[in-house]
């Protein structure tokens, strides 16, 4: 496997990721960067894009999804709750959503999905080997906003759930914005997770 971090342009600087399997099949997580940024890597590594995985449907995470889907006939995953087809949630359709605990397999790459509503109704996290793609559910030392058509109660429940998932502490936390971290660091130091576990989250 080869893994690439592709930051999207300002003002949101969304973290997007492209993984290429040993067989040359590519997966993009949160396709928010310009199409040509992905195309350059695909061409350089003689890879074929097969799969698009969205952690949620906000506009700053799915900006290139439809163009890439059409050009490469890639399979698009996004939860139905985030397919409003409006300014905030521009996608109106996807090929699949995620079943709880479902594994999406592309050659040796296996992405296990868990629902983590709160930032959006359809938010998920995706675990692939040593990488946890968190979207805007979890940031390094923080969490995603819950004041934009979202739910602090749902986020609180999702953080409690996330903390108890069978995820190794050394797993890299790759959030939708900002710096990277490890799962162990977030369990130990993230105020919001610790507050959720104590049952007195304040956000």
N, C-alpha and C positions, 0 to 999 in steps of 0.2 A: 504493500500500500504506500502511496504517496499522498501527503496532505499539504494543502496550501491555504494560507490565511489571506483573504482579499478584502481589505477595508473598502467600504462604499464611500462615495464622496461626501464632502460637507453639505449641509450642516450636521447631519446625523452620524456620519462615520460608522455606520452599522458594520459589525463584524460578520463577514460571510466566509464560507469555507468551501473548498473543492477537494474532494477525495477521489483518488484514482486507484482502482483495484489492480491486482497483479495482471489481470487479463485485459486491462486497458479500458474498463468501463468506469465512467465518472459519475459522481453524486455531488450535487451542490446543496448545501444547507443554507437557507435564507438567501435566495438569489436577489440581492439588493444592489449590487455593483452594476456598472455598465456592461452590456453584453460582450463588448470586445475584450474586456478584461478576462472573462472566462474563456473566450475563444482563443486568445493568445496562448493560454496554458494548455488547452485541449490540443491545439495544433502542435505546440512544442513537444508534447508527450504522446502524440499520435493516439489520443484518447477519444472515446465516443461518450457523449453525455446521455445517460439513460434515465436518471432519476433526479427529481427536485423535491427536497424535504423542507417544508416550512414549519418553523417552531410556533408561529402564529401568523395572523393575517394582516397585521398593520402595514400601512403603505411603505414604511421605511425598511421593511424586510422582504417585500415581494415585488419590488419595482421591475425586475427583469423576468419574472416568472413566466408570464404569458409569451413573451418573445422567445425565450429559450425553449419553452414547451412546444411552440409551433415549429421552430426551426429544426429542432433535433427529435421531435416526436417523443420527447421525454415524458415519463410518468410523473404527475404532480400530486403530492400529498399535502393536504391542509384540512384542518378540522372544519366541518360544516358550519359550526357556530361562528366562524370567522370569515364566512363567504357572503358578505353583505352586498358586494358590488357597489360600494359608495366611496366617498373620498377617504375615509379612515381605513376601510377594508376594501380595497379595490378589486380583489378577486371575487368573481361571482360563481366560479365552479372549480372543482378539482377532480382528479380521477379517483382519489381515495382519501378517506380520513384515516385515523389511527384507532385501532382497538387497544384497550388498556393492556399493557404488557406485550403488545404485538412486536414481532421482529420483522423488520424490512431487510431483506437479504439481497445484496448485489455482490455476487461472487463470494469472496471471503469476508466482505464487509457486512457486519450485522448491526443494525440499528434497533435498539429496543426503545419503545416509546411509552412514556407515562404521561397521563393527563395532569396538568398543573394549572388549572384555571385561576384567575386572579388578575393578572395584567390584562388579559383578554379572556373571554369565555372559552376559546378554543386553544389556549396555550398548551404546549407539550414540551417535555425535555426528551432528548435523544441520547442514548448511551451507545457508543461504538468503540469497543476496545478500551483504550486508555483515555478517551475523550468523552466529555459530557457536554453536549450542545444545549445550552440553557435558554436561548432566546432572551426575552426580557423578564423571565421568571426570577432569575438569580444573577446578580452581578458580583464582582469582587468586593466584598464588604457591604453590599447593599442589595436591593431588590428593585424590580420594575414598578413603575407608577401604578396606583390603583384608583386614581381620581379621574380617569378618562373612560367612561362607560365600563368601568371595571368593578371589582369587588374586593374589599379588604378582608372580608370574612372568608371568601374563597381562597385568597392568597395565603391567609393564615393557615387554613387547612392544607393547602398545597405544600407549604414549607414544612409542616409537621410530617406530611407524607414523604417528602423528598428526603428529609433527614433520616428516615427509617428504611430507605430503599437499599438493596444489596449492592452498593456502589463502593469500591475500594477507596480508601482515604487518599491514595496517591493519584487518583483520577484527575486529569486536568479539566478544570471548569472553564469552558469557552463560552462566555456570555455574548449577548447581542450587541453590547456596547462596552467600551472601556477595556481595562486590563484583564489578563487571565489570572487564574488562581488554581488552587487544588481543593478537592472536596473536603479533605481533612481540615484545611485552613478555614473554610467556610463553616464547617460544623463547630469549630473551636472559637471562632472570632467574629462571625457575622451576627451582629446585634439582632437582626430581624429573625433569623432562624432560632437563636437562643430564646428570644422573647416568645416566639410561637410555641416552642417546646415547653416553656413555663406556663403557657396559657394566658399570657397578658400582653399579646402583641399590641403595639401602639403605632399604627401606620394607616 
